[in-house]
Amino acid sequence: MGKVDLIYENAPAPMEDSRALHAVGYGLYIVTTRENGKDSGLVVNTVSQVASNPTVLAVGINRANYSCGVISRTKKLNVNVLTESAPFSLFQRFGFQSGKDRDKMQGLVYGRSENNLPVLREHTNAFFSLKVKDSITLPSHTLFLCTVEESASFNRDKSMTYAYYHASVKPKATPAKAKGWVCKICGYVHSEENLPDDFICPICKHPKSDFEKL
């Protein structure tokens, strides 16, 4: 691993364009874990098959996440494949709070696999029970290399992609409502709250009477 570690010590190449990463396809998954009788999990987009016979899946987990430490210690995890029906509230539950101090499984419908980890049964189309065989420490993430101990396909619902999430699930930012006055003649916007009586539009030269409040 010496050569790999040396590569990551270097700064990004001058020609690197971060926008190029947007062209790489990603799925979205909920990884579930369990330690000392406590279930947890998180949303990830870094799952891929990297070998066959036997099947090996690589799962990247940010080391800032509570579940990363759990997986490092227990050497097991489940990957639940999300479908396009998954609501934003599911991403809020598993992605916007820490399992260190929250019960992320409360109120959800789920079963358990042979490794006793949660298997989500809503808004998923498949799952994998994984056993960690090796790991690689990267600058921000740990890459877990895992063999499949159990898996199942539930339905043929379409898997959710990262692109679909941004286009159709994640709420769009609401533009701040403009304040002030707008000229009914040319559309010029005077952004201050008060419009003097002697105000003249700087564009079309019409008076205050031709303005209306936004």
C-alpha positions as CSV (number, residue, x, y, z in Angstrom):
1,M,0.0,0.0,0.0
2,G,3.1,2.3,0.1
3,K,2.6,3.6,-3.4
4,V,-1.1,4.3,-2.9
5,D,-0.4,6.3,0.3
6,L,2.3,8.4,-1.5
7,I,-0.2,9.3,-4.2
8,Y,-2.7,10.7,-1.7
9,E,0.0,12.9,-0.1
10,N,0.2,15.0,-3.2
11,A,-2.1,18.0,-3.9
12,P,-4.7,17.7,-6.6
13,A,-3.3,18.0,-10.1
14,P,-3.4,21.5,-11.6
15,M,-5.6,20.3,-14.5
16,E,-8.2,18.6,-12.2
17,D,-11.7,19.8,-12.9
18,S,-14.1,18.8,-10.0
19,R,-17.1,19.2,-12.4
20,A,-15.9,16.1,-14.2
21,L,-17.0,14.0,-11.2
22,H,-20.6,15.0,-11.9
23,A,-20.4,12.8,-15.0
24,V,-19.7,9.7,-12.9
25,G,-22.9,7.7,-12.1
26,Y,-23.7,6.9,-8.5
27,G,-26.5,5.0,-6.8
28,L,-27.9,5.8,-3.3
29,Y,-28.0,3.3,-0.5
30,I,-28.6,3.0,3.2
31,V,-25.9,1.1,5.0
32,T,-27.2,-0.4,8.3
33,T,-25.0,-1.4,11.3
34,R,-25.3,-2.7,14.8
35,E,-23.0,-2.7,17.8
36,N,-23.8,-3.5,21.5
37,G,-27.4,-4.0,20.8
38,K,-27.8,-0.6,19.0
39,D,-28.9,-0.4,15.4
40,S,-27.8,2.5,13.2
41,G,-27.1,3.4,9.6
42,L,-26.3,6.2,7.1
43,V,-26.8,7.2,3.5
44,V,-24.0,6.5,1.1
45,N,-23.4,6.8,-2.6
46,T,-20.1,4.9,-2.7
47,V,-21.0,1.2,-3.2
48,S,-19.7,-0.8,-6.2
49,Q,-18.9,-4.3,-7.2
50,V,-15.1,-4.7,-7.7
51,A,-14.6,-8.4,-8.2
52,S,-16.5,-11.7,-8.8
53,N,-16.0,-15.4,-7.9
54,P,-16.3,-14.5,-5.0
55,T,-18.3,-11.3,-5.3
56,V,-16.5,-8.4,-3.6
57,L,-18.2,-5.0,-3.0
58,A,-16.3,-1.9,-2.1
59,V,-18.1,0.5,0.3
60,G,-16.6,3.9,1.1
61,I,-17.6,5.5,4.4
62,N,-16.6,8.9,5.6
63,R,-14.6,8.5,8.8
64,A,-16.4,11.4,10.4
65,N,-19.5,9.2,10.5
66,Y,-20.4,7.2,13.6
67,S,-21.1,4.1,11.5
68,C,-17.6,4.0,10.1
69,G,-16.2,3.2,13.5
70,V,-18.9,0.6,14.1
71,I,-18.1,-1.1,10.8
72,S,-14.3,-1.0,11.6
73,R,-15.0,-2.8,14.9
74,T,-17.7,-5.3,14.0
75,K,-16.5,-6.1,10.4
76,K,-20.1,-6.3,9.1
77,L,-22.7,-4.1,7.4
78,N,-25.8,-4.3,5.3
79,V,-26.4,-2.4,2.1
80,N,-30.0,-1.5,1.3
81,V,-30.6,-0.4,-2.3
82,L,-32.9,2.6,-2.4
83,T,-35.6,3.0,-5.1
84,E,-37.0,6.2,-6.7
85,S,-39.9,6.1,-4.2
86,A,-37.7,7.0,-1.3
87,P,-38.9,10.3,0.2
88,F,-36.7,13.1,1.3
89,S,-37.6,12.4,4.9
90,L,-35.6,9.1,4.7
91,F,-32.5,11.0,3.7
92,Q,-33.1,13.5,6.5
93,R,-33.3,10.5,9.0
94,F,-30.2,8.7,7.8
95,G,-28.2,11.6,6.4
96,F,-28.7,14.7,8.5
97,Q,-28.3,13.3,12.0
98,S,-25.8,11.1,13.8
99,G,-26.6,7.6,15.0
100,K,-24.3,8.3,17.9
101,D,-27.2,10.1,19.7
102,R,-30.3,9.3,17.7
103,D,-32.3,6.1,17.1
104,K,-32.5,6.2,13.3
105,M,-34.6,3.0,13.1
106,Q,-37.5,4.1,15.3
107,G,-40.8,3.9,13.5
108,L,-39.4,2.2,10.4
109,V,-40.6,-1.2,8.9
110,Y,-37.6,-3.5,8.8
111,G,-36.5,-7.1,9.2
112,R,-33.2,-8.7,10.1
113,S,-30.7,-10.7,8.0
114,E,-28.7,-13.7,9.3
115,N,-26.0,-11.3,10.6
116,N,-28.7,-9.6,12.8
117,L,-28.5,-6.3,11.1
118,P,-31.5,-4.3,9.9
119,V,-32.9,-4.9,6.4
120,L,-35.2,-2.0,5.2
121,R,-38.4,-3.3,3.6
122,E,-39.8,0.0,2.3
123,H,-38.4,2.1,-0.6
124,T,-35.8,-0.6,-1.4
125,N,-35.4,-3.2,-4.1
126,A,-32.5,-5.4,-2.8
127,F,-30.1,-5.8,0.1
128,F,-26.6,-7.3,0.7
129,S,-25.2,-8.6,4.0
130,L,-21.4,-7.9,3.8
131,K,-18.4,-9.1,5.7
132,V,-15.4,-6.9,5.8
133,K,-12.3,-8.7,4.6
134,D,-9.9,-5.7,4.1
135,S,-9.9,-1.9,4.3
136,I,-8.0,1.0,2.8
137,T,-7.5,4.3,4.5
138,L,-8.1,7.2,2.2
139,P,-7.8,10.9,3.0
140,S,-11.5,11.4,4.1
141,H,-13.0,7.9,3.8
142,T,-12.3,4.3,4.7
143,L,-12.8,1.9,1.8
144,F,-14.2,-1.4,3.1
145,L,-13.7,-4.4,0.8
146,C,-16.4,-6.9,1.6
147,T,-17.6,-10.4,0.6
148,V,-21.3,-11.1,0.3
149,E,-22.8,-13.4,2.9
150,E,-26.5,-12.9,2.0
151,S,-28.5,-11.0,-0.5
152,A,-32.0,-10.8,-1.9
153,S,-33.9,-8.9,-4.6
154,F,-37.4,-7.7,-3.4
155,N,-38.9,-6.2,-6.6
156,R,-38.1,-4.5,-9.9
157,D,-38.6,-1.0,-8.8
158,K,-36.1,1.4,-10.3
159,S,-33.0,2.1,-8.2
160,M,-32.4,5.7,-7.1
161,T,-29.4,7.5,-8.5
162,Y,-27.6,10.5,-7.1
163,A,-28.8,12.5,-10.2
164,Y,-32.4,11.5,-9.6
165,Y,-32.2,12.5,-6.0
166,H,-31.0,16.0,-6.9
167,A,-33.5,16.4,-9.7
168,S,-36.7,14.9,-8.1
169,V,-36.3,14.3,-4.4
170,K,-34.2,17.0,-2.8
171,P,-36.3,20.1,-2.2
172,K,-35.4,23.1,-4.4
173,A,-34.2,26.2,-2.8
174,T,-36.9,28.9,-2.7
175,P,-35.6,32.2,-4.0
176,A,-36.0,35.0,-1.6
177,K,-39.0,37.2,-2.4
178,A,-37.9,40.5,-3.8
179,K,-38.8,43.6,-1.7
180,G,-39.4,47.1,-2.8
181,W,-41.2,48.7,-5.8
182,V,-41.4,47.8,-9.4
183,C,-42.0,50.1,-12.3
184,K,-45.1,49.0,-14.3
185,I,-43.7,50.6,-17.4
186,C,-40.2,49.2,-17.8
187,G,-39.9,46.7,-14.9
188,Y,-37.1,48.5,-13.0
189,V,-37.0,47.4,-9.4
190,H,-36.3,49.9,-6.6
191,S,-35.2,47.5,-3.8
192,E,-35.7,49.9,-0.8
193,E,-38.8,49.7,1.3
194,N,-39.7,53.4,0.9
195,L,-40.3,55.1,-2.4
196,P,-40.0,58.9,-2.1
197,D,-42.9,61.0,-3.6
198,D,-40.6,62.7,-6.0
199,F,-39.0,59.5,-7.2
200,I,-38.4,59.2,-10.9
201,C,-37.6,55.9,-12.6
202,P,-34.0,56.0,-13.7
203,I,-34.8,53.9,-16.8
204,C,-38.0,55.2,-18.3
205,K,-38.3,58.4,-16.3
206,H,-41.9,57.7,-15.1
207,P,-43.0,59.0,-11.7
208,K,-43.9,57.2,-8.4
209,S,-47.5,56.8,-9.6
210,D,-46.3,54.2,-12.1
211,F,-44.7,52.0,-9.5
212,E,-46.3,49.2,-7.5
213,K,-45.1,47.5,-4.3
214,L,-43.6,44.0,-4.5
